[in-house]
Each structure stands twice: as structure tokens, then as C-alpha cells.
Amino acid sequence: MNKKLLIFMPSIKGGGLEKNFFIISNFLAKKINSVSIITVNKEFKYKLNKKIKVISPKNNFWKNKTPYIKYIVCLFLLIKTLFKSKNYLLFSFQANWYAILIAKIFNLKVISRSNTAPQGWSKNSIKKFLYKQLLNLADEIIVNSIDFRKTLKKRFNVNAKCIYNPLNKKEIIKYSKEKINFNFFNSKKHLKIINVGRFTDQKNQILILKSFELLKNKIPIKLLLIGRGENLKYFKLFIKNNKLKNYIKIINFLDNPYRYIKLADVFILSSNFEGLPNVLLEAQCLKKIIISSNCPTGPKEILLNGKAGLMFKMNDYRALAKKIKYVYFNKKKIDNKVQIGSKNLYRFSESKNLNQYLDLILKYI
């Protein structure tokens, strides 16, 4: 009897991981007879294929709790589900070592997908030990960049398969054409810069704000930050204390940021670590100049070691300021990098990468 597919995704928010989760899950639901998802955030059910069964707590009490609380709740749901039937292949998007351990206790095959480079989740020796032991128990490990795969091998002696994030270029371009009235970016003399991402230490947007503090009286620039998160109050205080209100605007997370990216000249990624940042691919789709930190992993791969964009030393706001200034005076010179990036987006083809997921899963069900 064919196994059913059980996807483990305890916490759904609104970032790049979630975009990939919806795209991959909906595609698999079209190809596989029985797909279920375990999550606390059932309010996102409307984004899922109707064939998918959502397994969630009965009430909404847990939906705004911390990710770790959600992991624990969903682990109980996972155990409860497996006590009823073990005829599943488990596909984990989050809380991977917990999911792998439960799968092995129940003698299940398990595929684990890691979204973010180990530099973000294996900072102490206990975590390194746990991941080294438990990741190797998975039947397959999927990562989203070649550099990520190399890092896992080096740190944990884990052999992973790289499948790039599936990119729907047509959809991004379509949504970018939605009309908006956004006067903040109306000026032709300003260099218009954008960043889209969660306001967290990982994304490190304070670096961009510090670079603006250096540049505000040197070149005409404007910055739009789109996102939400725990660092919002800190950003607002920094903007106020450094008299940056006329240069920087912050708006809440949006389902369609592409129409704003389209209005910008430059997309900046300031992260301390990534996996394969979707936002850079989306900016390339819309043919924007990209300035990115050289963080692990993904940006260097997407930007072809600097051939398709500008890169600066991670956590160095002075280096970032120099790159912004360079772009302002040399926009035409950089256009070649934009074209190179656009031409090389074929690597992230939606159909190609989704079918790689399907082929891997069909091996086990």
C-alpha cells in the first residue's frame, strides 16, 4: 500500500520559508493522493490546495505563541497522528531534529528540509552534537543552496541534496504591475532603496539604517523597509534619534511587496545568515540592482560571486555605505550585472525544482 505524505510545518508566518512551503505543498497535493499538514497556524488554510488535510489544535489559543511552543504542540499532534496510523512518509520543514527523532521512534521514513544555514541554528556545542547525531538519522536531507550543502558536510558530516527554491517569475512580474500610489518614491533625483524581510537580528536591517546615517548629507537617497518583527521599535528609535525621518519609511509586511520593489532602484540584503534568500531572486526577476552582505549561505551563489550584483563584508555598515555611494554615481556601469543576474535565473526554474521534490518523495511512498 502506498504511503501517505505528512508534512510537518508547526509555525507559519510570512517569510521566504512560508512561500516555499505553500508552493511545494500545493504542487505535491496535485501529484500525490493523500497529503496532510501538521501546523498550529490553520488560519493560512486558504492558501493551501483543498485536497490537503490540515491537522491543527481545535482552538486558536496557540497561534500567536513563540515558535518553540508551537513546535511542542505540533509534536504532540504528530505523535497522536502516528499512534492512529504509521502509513506515512514524514516531510519536515521545521523543528527538524525533533521531527526526525519522532519519525525514527515510530520507524517512519523521514525527509528533512533545512531552510537556513547552520550558522543560525548551531551556535553552541550541545546543538552541534545533537544535529550531528540526529540529522544523519534522516533518510534524506534537502537544502536550498550548494554552499549550504557543503557547510552541512563540513560541520556535521551530513550528505544533503541541493534543490533550489522554486521561483515563479510570471507571478512575480504579474503582481509587480498592480498599481499603487506611493509618493515616497516619486522623486527622480533620489536613489530609491528597498529591503523586505522580518525585523530580526538575523536580517540585520540596522546595518542599512547606520549606512544611511553616514550618507544622508552626501547623496540623495531614500529607503523603504517592508516587514514586521521584534526590532521595529529599535528601528523607529534609531530613525528618530538620528533625524532620518525624511529619508526612511517603514511599512508593515505585505502579501505583495513586488509592486514596491518595482518602484525601487536598489534592493539591499543585510543579513547575517540565510539559506537561499527568495527576496534576492525576486529582485532579480524585477531587474533591480542588488547589494548584499556576503553572509552564509546563498547570496554569493545567487549573485555569481559578484558578477550579478555588489557584495560587502557582513556586518560592516561603512562598507555598505560605500557600495550605495558607488551605485549612485555608477548606475549605468552596474546595469551589466543586472542583466547577468536576470539571464541566470533559469537555475531556479519552478517546474524543474518542484519536480525534483516530487521525484525524491516518490522514492519513499
Secondary structure as the mmCIF struct_conf table of DSSP 4:
data_model
#
loop_
_struct_conf.conf_type_id
_struct_conf.id
_struct_conf.beg_label_comp_id
_struct_conf.beg_label_asym_id
_struct_conf.beg_label_seq_id
_struct_conf.end_label_comp_id
_struct_conf.end_label_asym_id
_struct_conf.end_label_seq_id
HELX_LH_PP_P HELX_LH_PP_P1 ASN A 2 LYS A 3
STRN STRN1 LYS A 4 PHE A 8
BEND BEND1 GLY A 14 GLY A 15
HELX_RH_AL_P HELX_RH_AL_P1 GLY A 16 LYS A 31
BEND BEND2 ILE A 32 ASN A 33
STRN STRN2 VAL A 35 ILE A 38
BEND BEND3 VAL A 40 VAL A 40
HELX_RH_3T_P HELX_RH_3T_P1 LYS A 42 LYS A 47
BEND BEND4 LEU A 48 LEU A 48
TURN_TY1_P TURN_TY1_P1 LYS A 50 LYS A 51
BEND BEND5 ILE A 52 ILE A 52
STRN STRN3 LYS A 53 ILE A 55
BEND BEND6 LYS A 58 ASN A 60
TURN_TY1_P TURN_TY1_P2 PHE A 61 ASN A 64
BEND BEND7 LYS A 65 LYS A 65
HELX_RH_AL_P HELX_RH_AL_P2 PRO A 67 LYS A 84
STRN STRN4 TYR A 88 SER A 92
BEND BEND8 PHE A 93 ALA A 95
HELX_RH_AL_P HELX_RH_AL_P3 ASN A 96 ILE A 105
TURN_TY1_P TURN_TY1_P3 PHE A 106 ASN A 107
STRN STRN5 LYS A 109 ARG A 113
BEND BEND9 THR A 116 THR A 116
HELX_RH_3T_P HELX_RH_3T_P2 PRO A 118 GLY A 120
TURN_TY1_P TURN_TY1_P4 TRP A 121 TRP A 121
BEND BEND10 ASN A 124 ASN A 124
HELX_RH_AL_P HELX_RH_AL_P4 SER A 125 LEU A 135
TURN_TY1_P TURN_TY1_P5 ASN A 136 LEU A 137
BEND BEND11 ALA A 138 ASP A 139
STRN STRN6 GLU A 140 VAL A 143
BEND BEND12 ASN A 144 ASN A 144
HELX_RH_AL_P HELX_RH_AL_P5 ILE A 146 PHE A 156
STRN STRN7 LYS A 161 CYS A 162
HELX_LH_PP_P HELX_LH_PP_P2 TYR A 164 PRO A 166
STRN STRN8 LEU A 167 LEU A 167
HELX_RH_AL_P HELX_RH_AL_P6 LYS A 169 SER A 176
TURN_TY1_P TURN_TY1_P6 LYS A 177 LYS A 177
BEND BEND13 GLU A 178 GLU A 178
HELX_RH_3T_P HELX_RH_3T_P3 ASN A 183 PHE A 185
BEND BEND14 LYS A 188 HIS A 190
STRN STRN9 LEU A 191 VAL A 196
BEND BEND15 GLY A 197 GLY A 197
BEND BEND16 THR A 200 THR A 200
TURN_TY1_P TURN_TY1_P7 ASP A 201 LYS A 203
TURN_TY1_P TURN_TY1_P8 GLN A 205 GLN A 205
HELX_RH_AL_P HELX_RH_AL_P7 ILE A 206 LEU A 215
TURN_TY1_P TURN_TY1_P9 LYS A 216 LYS A 218
BEND BEND17 ILE A 219 ILE A 219
STRN STRN10 ILE A 221 ILE A 226
BEND BEND18 GLY A 229 GLY A 229
TURN_TY1_P TURN_TY1_P10 GLU A 230 ASN A 231
HELX_RH_AL_P HELX_RH_AL_P8 LEU A 232 ASN A 241
TURN_TY1_P TURN_TY1_P11 ASN A 242 LYS A 243
TURN_TY1_P TURN_TY1_P12 LYS A 245 TYR A 247
STRN STRN11 ILE A 248 ILE A 251
BEND BEND19 ASP A 255 ASP A 255
HELX_RH_AL_P HELX_RH_AL_P9 TYR A 258 LEU A 263
BEND BEND20 ASP A 265 ASP A 265
STRN STRN12 VAL A 266 LEU A 269
BEND BEND21 ASN A 272 ASN A 272
BEND BEND22 GLY A 275 LEU A 276
HELX_RH_AL_P HELX_RH_AL_P10 ASN A 278 CYS A 285
TURN_TY1_P TURN_TY1_P13 LEU A 286 LYS A 287
STRN STRN13 ILE A 289 SER A 293
BEND BEND23 PRO A 296 GLY A 298
HELX_RH_AL_P HELX_RH_AL_P11 PRO A 299 ILE A 302
TURN_TY1_P TURN_TY1_P14 LEU A 303 LEU A 303
HELX_RH_3T_P HELX_RH_3T_P4 LEU A 304 GLY A 306
TURN_TY1_P TURN_TY1_P15 LYS A 307 ALA A 308
BEND BEND24 GLY A 309 GLY A 309
STRN STRN14 LEU A 310 PHE A 312
TURN_TY1_P TURN_TY1_P16 MET A 314 ASN A 315
HELX_RH_AL_P HELX_RH_AL_P12 TYR A 317 PHE A 329
HELX_RH_AL_P HELX_RH_AL_P13 LYS A 331 LYS A 343
HELX_RH_3T_P HELX_RH_3T_P5 ASN A 344 PHE A 348
STRN STRN15 SER A 349 SER A 349
HELX_RH_AL_P HELX_RH_AL_P14 GLU A 350 LEU A 362
TURN_TY1_P TURN_TY1_P17 LYS A 363 TYR A 364
#
